[in-house]
Structure formats: C-alpha cells, structure tokens
Amino acid sequence: MISAVSAPQGSSAGATTTAAAVAGGALDKSAFMKLLVAQMRHQDPLNPADGTAMAAQLAQFSSLEQLINIGDLLRTQGSDSSGLIAAMDRSSALSMIGKTAIVQDSGITVGDGATPWASATIDGTGGSLTLRVVDDAGKTMATQDVGSVTAGPQRVALDAITSGLPAGRYHVEFDLTSGDTVTHPSASVPVAVDGIGVRDGAIVITSGALAYLLSAVQSVTARP
C-alpha cells in the first residue's frame, strides 16, 4: 500500500504540506485524489507539473483503488464463508440427533446409560494392549489385559472391566507395549446423540449433560 507521494516538479509549498499531512496516517483512495487535486491547484503556472510524474501518480491511484476493492471483496467473502461453515455445522449436527456417534474421547459412564465399549486405533506392527479405567484424580480403578493386537482399530467391551465399580464417570486409557516402547493410543467411545448446542461459540452435539465438538466425531450410525 502506498504511504506517501512526493510532489511533482513545479508544485508549490501547498502541495508539499498536503503530502506531509497524510504521510503519517492512512492514505485511502479519497485522500489520494485530494492530494492530486491539491498538487494541480497549487502548481506554478510558469513551471507546471511534469506530465510523466502526473501519469505515474494516476497509475498509482488506479492500483491503490484496485487493491482496496480486492481487500473489501476478500473481507466480504470471508464473512460469507464463516456464515456458510456455521450453517453447515448446524445442519450436520442436527442430522446426528437420534443416532450414535463415535467420538474421540476417553470419558465413559458406569451404571445407568453405561458406555458399552471403547476402541483405539493401533499403529505400526501392533503389540500387547492393556486397558485401564481411571477416576478423575487419575487413580487406576481397574485393569484389563487385552492381549496381543495387530495394527488397526481395536474394540474392547467394558462390561467385564467396569463390573463392581461404583456408578459414575470415569476415563479409559490404552497402553500399547511394543518391544521396549509403550505408547498410549487415543480412545474413542460411542455416545447417543440427543441434541445440539453451542459451547464457546462452537456447535456441539449433546448426550445428556455431555457435549462434544463436531471435530471429535469420527463416524455416525443409526441406533440399534
């Protein structure tokens, strides 16, 4: 963006003052035109402005106007795109109501509305998989040795490992041992979608009192 324009040859002190006045601030196309008019008005009749310099400034004005118009267009398109994305998110979330969504999340429920299973995607060549159930304080409440697994998604039923635990909310953690290396694949769980909402300006799906971002949804299936 052009920030200042020097006066052409033959212009008087009045045009120089005008340029200095706008040099420190924003120079939009209206200010640019006023500057050119002031230069023409205050030029010395005996030593008029050089035509080549004036043509160059007019070309600068044309380029400036085009850049401003392009910026306005991009800002408008950005606003329209944001609105379109938000509408698509709402439509996508609404279509999930009454279905089961598989979300990347470690939270499970024990008791009424118990989470039936949890899964993890195993990378590499696989290894020995262990599933742990931990409370909100991070204390391990139960452990299940899943055994040797290969690469790919692995689903583990939770009824056996959670039997005997008090009803409430817990988290599952996967430990994959391969040689001397232990990794922790991310857990995914099924949730029954019963509504949608907004959290911190983002569209979410809800399951009872729980909320999940759309970005956490991996797949959606009809309820059995």
N, C-alpha and C positions, 0 to 999 in steps of 0.2 A: 504494500500500500504506500502511496506517495505521501510523504510527511511534510514537505515544503517545496516551494517552487521559487527559483531566483527570478528577479525581474529581468526582462529582455533589455538589450541595449537601447538607450534613448528614453527609458522610462524615468519618471521623476521620483522624488523622495516619497511622494504619497503612496505609490505602488509598493515601494520597499517597506514602508510602515505597515501596509496591509499584510504583506507576506510574513513579517515578523509577528504580527498579532495572531496569526493562525498557526504558526510553526509549532508552538508549544501545545496545541490542542488537536482534537480530531479534525481531519480535513475531509468532509463529505463532498458529494458532487455539487451541492448547492454553494458551499463555501468556495469550491474551486472555480465555479462560474463567476462568483462575485469577484474573486481575485483577478480573473482575466479581464472582466469589465473595468475594474479599477485601474489596471495597467493601461488599457486602451484609453481611458478617460484622462489619465494624468500624464500621458506621454508627451514629450516635447515635439510640437508641430514641426520644428526645424530639424529634428533628429528622430523621426518616428521609429517605432519598434521594428526590429528585423523580422521580415516575413517568415524566414526559416525557423526562427526561435518560436514565433507565434504558432506556426503549424505544429511544431513539436509539442507545445503545451496543449494544443487542442487534441492531439493524438493521445497525450497522457490523460486528458479529461475523459476521452472516449473509453480508454482502457479501465480507468477508475470506475466509471459508471457500470461497465460490464462486470467487473469484479464484485461491486456492491450488489448488483442484481443477482449474480450467481450465489453470493452468500445468503441473500434473503431467500432464494429458492431452496437452498440446502437446508436452511433452518426450518422452512415450512415443511419440506419433505421429512425431516427428522421428527417433527411433531406428529405428522400424519402416520409415520411408521410406528411410533410409540403407541399411538391410539389403536392402530391395526393389530399390533402384537398383543396389547392388553385384551382386545376383543377376542382374539384367537385363544388366548389363555382361558378366558371366561367360558368360551364355548367348549374347549377341551375339558375343563374341569366339570362343567355341567353334564357332559356326556358320560362321566365316570360314576355319577350318583347311582346307587343301587348295584354297583359292580364291586369286584375285588381287585384292588390294585396291589401290585408287588412293589414295595418301596425300599430303597436303600436306607435302612435304619436298623439299629440294634435293639430297640425297645420291644419288649414282649409283655403280655398280660398273663398272669396266673390266676385261675379262678373263673368267675363269670366272664364270658367272652374271651376265653383263653386263646392265645396265639397257637395255632396247630403245629407250625414248623418254622424253621429258619434255614436259610441257604447261604452258601458262599461260592464264589467262582474261583476255582483253583487254577493258578498259572503254572507255567513251566512243565515239569515232568510229574508233578504231584508230590505225595509224601504221606506222612502219618498225621491224621487230623484229630484234634481234640476240641470239644465244645464245652465252654464254661458258662454258667449262669451267675451273674454278679448283681449285687444290690447297688443302690445309688451311691453308697460310700466306696464302691469298688471292691467290696469283700466278695470272694468267691463262695457261692452258696451251694453249688452242685457242679459236678464234672462228669462228662461222658466221653469215653474213648470211642471215636467213630471208626477208627482203623485206617487201613491203607486206602488212599483215594488217588484217582488219576486226574489229569487236567480237565477242567470243565466245571459246570455248575454241580454242586453237591447239596442235596436237600436232606435235612435231619429232622425227624419228628421230635416234638418236645414233650410229649405226654409222660415218657419214662423219666426224663431228667428233672422235670418240674414236679413230679408227684411227691407229696409230703411238704412242699414249700408253702408258706402262708400266702394267701391271695394278695395280689398287688402287682406293681410294675417292677420289672427287672430289665437287665440287659444281657444279651448273649455276646460272647467273644469266641472267635475261632483262632486256634493255634495250629499252624501247619509246620511240621518238622520235616526238613529235607536235608539229610546229612547232619552237618553241624549248624545249619541255619534254621531259625524259627521266624516265621512271618505271621502276620495277622490279617487274613483276608477280610474284607468288609462284609458285614452281614446284611441280608435282605429278608424282609418279613411280609406276609400278606395282611392287608387291612381292608375292612369292609367300609366302603365309601358311602357316607350318608348325607353329605352336604359339601358346600364350598364356603369359603370365607376370604378375608383379607387380613394379612399379618404384615405389619411394617410396609404397607404399600404393595405387597406381592399377593397374587392369587394363590390360595392353598386349598387342598381337599381336606375334609374333616372326617374323622371316625370317632364318634362320641366326642370327648373333650380333647382329643388329639388332633393336631394339624400337621400337614406335610406339604412342603413345597412341590410344585409340579416338576421341578428338575430332579426330584428324588424318585419319581415314578419310573419304573423300569418296564412294566407291562400292565395290561388291564384285561381281566377275564370276567365272564358272567358268573354270578354266584351259583353254586351248586344247588 
